[in-house]
Structures are given as C-alpha cells and as structure tokens.
Amino acid sequence: MIVIDPRSPVPPFEQLRVQLLAQVQSGELAPGARLPTVRRLADDLGIAPNTVARTYRELEASGIIETRGRNGKERRAVCFMLR
C-alpha cells in the first residue's frame, strides 16, 4: 500500500518513487504487473497527476518500468515492470 505523507519534508514524487521501487525490489510488483494510470493513482493518493507522471518518467529513465503509448485519446495507463 502506497501512502503519501503531505507533512513530510520529502517531496511527494520522491515518496512515491521510493515506495514503488521498494515494491519492485521486494517482488510485490512482479515483472509484467500493470501499474495504475497516472490519473487513477493521483486520485487514489490525493496528489497531482504531474507528480505521478514525473515518478513514472524517472522510474522509466532508470530502467525500472516501461510505459506504453496512447490508446486513442487517453494515455494507456499501464507500466510494465522490467526488473
């Protein structure tokens, strides 16, 4: 379960990045697991969609996840775990 602490001095994107990375490393998020869409995760956590998008971009840049393109007008909100 991902929890963002708004009172923490750690920025929300970093809190999310660290928690997702921990889930990958522990095997809680297995290779091929789908992550929520940017909008859905943002709504669930009560944070801005840009925060989630930044986290996904950083995890993709470091080779942890792979995002897939758009499906019609909406972003295809799936990320596939690479490791």
N, C-alpha and C positions, 0 to 999 in steps of 0.2 A: 504494500500500500504506500503510495506516494503522498507525502504531506509537505506542504509549503508553509513555513513559519513567517508570516509577514513582519514579525518583530525582530527577526534575525538580522544581524549585520551582513550576512551572506546574501548576495542578490538572488532573486527567485530563479533565474535561469541556471545559476550555478547549483542551487539546491536541487533542482530537477535533474540536471546533468549528472551530478554525483549519485543521486538515487537510482537513476536509470542504469548508469554504469555498474553500480553495485548489483542490480538485478541481473544484468548480463553476466557478470563475473560469478555470481552465486548459482547461475543456472535457472533462476526463477523465470527469466526471459530466455527461452531456448532459441537456438538458431531457427529462423523461419517464422518466429512468432510475429504476429501483427501488432503494431502499436496503435493506439487511438489516433484519430485525426487530430490535427493541430487544434481545430476549433473545439472538438469534443473534450480533449484533455484540458484545454484552457478553461472551458466551462466547468468541468469537474473540479478543477483545482482553484477556481476563482482568480485566475491570473489572465493577463493579456495574451491573445493569440500570438503576438510577435515574440513573446517570451518563450513560448513553446517552440515556435518556428526557429528561433535562434538556437535553442538547445538541440533540436533535431539537426540543424545545419552543422553545429560543432561536433556532434557525435558522428555525423556522416563524414566530415572532413578528417576525423581521426580514425575512420575505418571501422567503427563500431556498428553502425547501421547503414542501410541503403534505403533511400527513399525512391518511390516510383512516381512517375509523372502524373499528369492530369487525366481525369476521366470525364470528358465533356466539359462543363463549366466549373465543376468543383474539383478541387485538389484531391487526388486519390490519396486518402489519408492513411496510407499504410507504410510502415517501415519494416524492413526485413532485417533480422539480426544476422550479421555476417560472422560474428565470433561468439 
